[in-house]
């Protein structure tokens, strides 16, 4: 196992070095922009908060724009300039937090939040860098099973109460019939 861990760490280190070299090369050119997406796939459950993490580098002031593309269409999430303004779409107003490194946090995700998230970083010279994050949102199944179990227990309890009530009614009816029959036979004997 230690050999596998060493190989995995070596690959992570080489990926880190590669991304840093690309960043340095991009920044050495005039108007260079680089963008790194460390986690391109995110799996989340309903009502969870997720961080769409990126890291960009550029000379000068950068403009960052996030968009969400799904089967329901394309929605602009946020656009901002580093250090200047933040423009968050009204659909995401209460659910999105932006960060200076270009990342955004999306709170309380739902099934409609699944899809592709595109980030664009543009510098003052018009040079762009693009990144994509795929988000999969899953429903929490055990809550559904919990609901079914509670509903089943409730229905079982109501059924037990109804059966007891029917048994008591049946016993009362038999006692009433016995008394009525006893009174009728007593009346017919006296006649």
C-alpha positions as CSV (number, residue, x, y, z in Angstrom):
1,X,0.0,0.0,0.0
2,X,2.8,2.4,0.8
3,X,4.1,2.1,-2.8
4,X,0.6,3.0,-4.1
5,X,0.3,5.9,-1.8
6,X,3.8,7.1,-2.9
7,X,2.8,6.8,-6.5
8,X,-0.5,8.7,-5.9
9,X,1.4,11.5,-4.0
10,X,4.0,11.7,-6.8
11,X,1.2,12.1,-9.4
12,X,-0.5,14.8,-7.2
13,X,2.8,16.6,-6.9
14,X,3.5,16.4,-10.6
15,X,0.0,17.7,-11.3
16,X,0.7,20.6,-8.9
17,X,4.0,21.4,-10.5
18,X,2.5,21.2,-14.0
19,X,-0.4,23.6,-13.1
20,X,2.1,26.0,-11.5
21,X,4.3,26.0,-14.5
22,X,1.4,26.7,-16.8
23,X,0.4,29.6,-14.5
24,X,3.9,31.1,-14.6
25,X,4.1,30.7,-18.4
26,X,0.7,32.4,-18.9
27,X,1.6,35.2,-16.6
28,X,4.9,35.8,-18.3
29,X,3.1,36.6,-21.5
30,X,1.4,40.1,-21.7
31,X,-2.3,39.8,-20.8
32,X,-2.0,36.1,-19.8
33,X,-4.8,34.5,-17.8
34,X,-4.7,31.1,-16.2
35,X,-7.4,29.1,-14.5
36,X,-7.2,26.0,-12.5
37,X,-10.3,23.8,-11.5
38,X,-9.1,21.5,-8.8
39,X,-12.4,19.5,-8.5
40,X,-14.2,19.3,-11.9
41,X,-16.8,16.8,-10.6
42,X,-18.9,17.4,-7.5
43,X,-21.5,15.1,-6.0
44,X,-23.9,16.6,-3.6
45,X,-27.2,15.8,-1.8
46,X,-30.3,18.0,-1.7
47,X,-30.0,20.9,0.9
48,X,-26.2,20.6,1.0
49,X,-23.8,23.6,0.5
50,X,-21.2,23.2,-2.2
51,X,-18.1,25.1,-3.1
52,X,-17.3,25.5,-6.8
53,X,-13.6,26.0,-6.3
54,X,-11.3,27.6,-8.9
55,X,-8.1,29.5,-8.8
56,X,-7.1,32.1,-11.4
57,X,-4.1,34.2,-12.1
58,X,-3.8,37.2,-14.4
59,X,-2.1,40.5,-14.7
60,X,-4.2,43.5,-13.9
61,X,-7.9,43.4,-13.1
62,X,-9.9,40.3,-14.0
63,X,-13.6,39.9,-14.7
64,X,-15.1,36.6,-13.5
65,X,-18.4,35.2,-14.8
66,X,-20.3,32.1,-13.7
67,X,-23.1,30.4,-15.7
68,X,-25.2,27.3,-15.0
69,X,-26.3,25.1,-17.9
70,X,-28.8,22.3,-17.4
71,X,-31.8,20.7,-19.1
72,X,-33.9,23.7,-17.9
73,X,-31.7,26.2,-19.8
74,X,-28.7,28.5,-19.2
75,X,-28.7,30.9,-16.2
76,X,-26.2,33.6,-15.4
77,X,-25.2,33.2,-11.7
78,X,-22.7,36.0,-11.0
79,X,-20.3,38.4,-12.6
80,X,-17.7,40.5,-10.8
81,X,-14.5,42.3,-11.2
82,X,-11.7,41.6,-8.7
83,X,-11.9,44.3,-6.1
84,X,-14.8,46.3,-7.7
85,X,-18.3,45.1,-8.0
86,X,-20.4,41.9,-7.7
87,X,-23.5,41.3,-9.8
88,X,-25.4,38.3,-8.6
89,X,-28.5,37.1,-10.5
90,X,-31.8,37.5,-8.7
91,X,-32.4,33.8,-8.9
92,X,-29.2,33.1,-6.9
93,X,-29.2,36.3,-4.8
94,X,-29.7,34.6,-1.4
95,X,-27.8,31.4,-2.2
96,X,-24.4,32.5,-3.6
97,X,-21.3,33.8,-2.0
98,X,-18.4,34.9,-4.2
99,X,-14.7,34.7,-3.3
100,X,-11.7,36.8,-4.5
101,X,-10.0,33.7,-6.1
102,X,-13.0,33.3,-8.4
103,X,-14.8,30.5,-6.5
104,X,-18.4,30.6,-5.5
105,X,-20.3,28.8,-2.8
106,X,-23.9,27.6,-3.6
107,X,-26.1,27.1,-0.5
108,X,-29.0,24.7,-0.1
109,X,-28.7,22.9,-3.5
110,X,-31.7,21.3,-5.1
111,X,-32.3,18.9,-8.0
112,X,-32.5,21.9,-10.4
113,X,-28.9,22.8,-9.5
114,X,-27.5,19.7,-11.2
115,X,-25.7,20.4,-14.4
116,X,-22.7,22.2,-15.8
117,X,-21.2,25.3,-14.3
118,X,-19.0,27.4,-16.6
119,X,-16.6,30.0,-15.3
120,X,-14.9,32.6,-17.5
121,X,-12.0,34.7,-16.4
122,X,-11.1,37.7,-18.7
123,X,-8.3,40.2,-18.2
124,X,-8.2,43.8,-19.3
125,X,-6.7,42.9,-22.6
126,X,-9.5,40.5,-23.6
127,X,-7.7,37.3,-22.9
128,X,-10.0,34.6,-21.6
129,X,-9.6,31.4,-19.6
130,X,-12.5,28.9,-19.2
131,X,-13.3,26.2,-16.7
132,X,-16.2,23.7,-16.3
133,X,-17.5,21.9,-13.2
134,X,-20.1,19.2,-13.4
135,X,-22.4,19.0,-10.4
136,X,-24.6,15.9,-9.7
137,X,-27.3,16.4,-7.0
138,X,-28.9,13.3,-5.4
139,X,-32.0,13.0,-3.2
140,X,-31.5,11.6,0.2
141,X,-33.2,8.3,0.0
142,X,-33.1,7.4,3.7
143,X,-35.4,10.3,4.5
144,X,-38.0,8.9,2.2
145,X,-37.6,5.5,3.8
146,X,-37.9,7.2,7.2
147,X,-41.1,8.9,6.1
148,X,-42.5,5.5,4.9
149,X,-41.6,3.8,8.1
150,X,-43.2,6.5,10.2
151,X,-46.3,6.4,8.0
152,X,-46.5,2.6,8.3
153,X,-46.1,2.7,12.1
154,X,-48.9,5.3,12.3
155,X,-51.2,3.2,10.1
156,X,-50.5,0.1,12.1
157,X,-51.3,1.9,15.3
158,X,-54.6,3.3,13.9
159,X,-55.5,-0.2,12.6
160,X,-54.8,-1.7,16.1
161,X,-57.0,0.9,17.7
162,X,-59.8,0.3,15.2
163,X,-59.6,-3.5,15.7
164,X,-59.8,-3.1,19.5
165,X,-62.7,-0.7,19.1
166,X,-64.5,-3.2,16.8
167,X,-63.9,-6.0,19.3
168,X,-65.3,-3.9,22.1
169,X,-68.4,-3.1,20.0
170,X,-68.8,-6.8,19.1
171,X,-68.6,-7.8,22.8
172,X,-71.1,-5.0,23.8
173,X,-73.5,-6.2,21.1
174,X,-73.3,-9.8,22.3
175,X,-73.9,-8.7,25.9
176,X,-76.8,-6.5,24.7
177,X,-78.3,-9.4,22.6
178,X,-77.9,-11.7,25.6
179,X,-79.7,-9.4,28.0
180,X,-82.4,-8.7,25.4
181,X,-82.9,-12.5,24.7
182,X,-82.9,-13.2,28.5
183,X,-85.6,-10.5,29.0
184,X,-87.6,-11.8,26.1
185,X,-87.5,-15.4,27.3
186,X,-88.5,-14.2,30.8
187,X,-91.4,-12.4,29.4
188,X,-92.6,-15.3,27.2
189,X,-92.3,-17.7,30.2
190,X,-94.5,-15.5,32.3
191,X,-97.2,-15.3,29.7
